[in-house]
Amino acid sequence: IAPGDLVSMVADYGVIRSTADDGDIVVGVVVSCFDSNGAVLRWLPASTAGKVLVACATEGAVFTAQDNAAAALSVADIGQTTNHVDGAVNTFTGRSTQELNGTVGGNQLRLLGKVDDPNNAYGNNCLWKCTFVESIFMNNTAI
């Protein structure tokens, strides 16, 4: 688990990395990782005891996500819903590699528009503002 990962709840109230698409109901996005003694880690390796700080996917909370380079979303997709694609944690940077899947019609996230930055443009790897549609904290229906 790494900062930027979407996480879902498991039976013992812990969290795991959410898999791609809309099968998992998301808790939120990892902000920081800690070992079992509370020391900050860049990322938390699989099967390692530790804790994560999660920004909860509550109604109205706005998150930033990167578009997958394989298929670009456009200005016409604002207001549409999409899913995410999963990738292994980048252990060099300690960051998530999960991204928006680049196509509309999924049930996880609603696209609000691109992040306002002069270096950000619609197309491959665009940074998007989005809200969660599926979350343990709200009604899980894409509207």
N, C-alpha and C positions, 0 to 999 in steps of 0.2 A: 504494500500500500504506500502511496506517495502523495504529496500535495498535488491537488488537482484531480485526483481520482474521485469518481462517483462511487458511493458505497451504499450497500443495502444491509438491513438488519438480519441477523440469524437468530435461531431459537433461544440462545442464552443471553440475548440483548447486546451481543457484540456486533461488529460490522465486518463485512467482506467487500472486496472490490465488486462492483456491479458488472455483470457481463453485458455484452452488446445487445442492443435492441430493447424492446419494451417488455421483456419477461420479468424483470426485477423492479420492484417498487423501491425507489430511491429514498434514502434518509437525507443525504446531502453530499457535500463536496469536502474532501479532506483539506485542512488548512495547514496542520503541522503533525509530525509524528514524534513519539517519545518512547524510550525503552521502559522496562518495568520499574526502573529507579527514578524515572522522570527526566532523564537527560534527553535533550533534543537530538533527533536523528534526521538525516536528510530524507530517508525512506525507511519503511519497516519491512524487512524481508519476510517472506512466507514462513509460517510456522514459528515465528518469533514472538515471544510475549512482549506486549507493549500497549500503548494507548495512542489514540488519534483524536485530534481536535477537529470537529466537523461543523461546517457552516450549514445549518439545517435548510432543507428545501421547503421552506414555508411559502404559503400563498403570497405572491407579490414580490418575493425576494428575487433580485436580478443578479445573474451570474454572467461571467464571460466564458465563451468557449470558442475554440478554433475550428474552422471548417476543414474537413478532410481534403487533401490535395487531389484525391482521385475523382471527385465530382464536386463542382463548385455550386454553391447556393448563390442566388442573385437578389436584387432589390425586389423582384416580383414575389419572392418567398417570404417577405415580412408578414407576420401574422400566422404563418403556417406552422405545423408541428413537425418534429423530426426525432430521430433516435441518435444514440452515440455508437461509435465503434470502439472496440477495446484493443489495447496494445499493452505489451509488457512495460513495466516501469523502466524508465531510463535510469539505470543505476549510476551513470556518470554524472548526470545533472541532478538526480534525485527528484525528478519531476514525472508527472503522469504523461502518458502518450495517448490517453483517451481523447477523442475528437468528435465533432458532429459528423454524422455519416454522409452528409452532402446531398441527401435527397429528402424531399418532403413526404409526409404521410405517416410518420412514426407517432408514437404516443408519449414520449418522454419529455420533450422540451418544446416550448413555443419560441419562435424567432421574433425578436423585437426590432432588429436592425443592427447595422454594423457599429462597432465601438468607434466613437468619434476620436480619430487620431489622423493626422495628415499622412502618416505612413501606412494606414490601413485602407484597403480598397476591396470592393466586392470581387469575388473570384477565389481561386485556390488559396487556402490558408488564411482567409479573412477571419478576423476576430469579431464574434457576434455577441450582442447582449441577448440573453434569453431567460425565461422563467421555466420552472418545472410545471408540467401538467400532471405527471404521476409522482406521488410522494406519499409517505405514510402519514403526512400531516394534513392531507386534503382529499377531496373527492378525486378519484383516479379515472376521470373520463376526459378524453381529448374532445374539446368542443370545436 
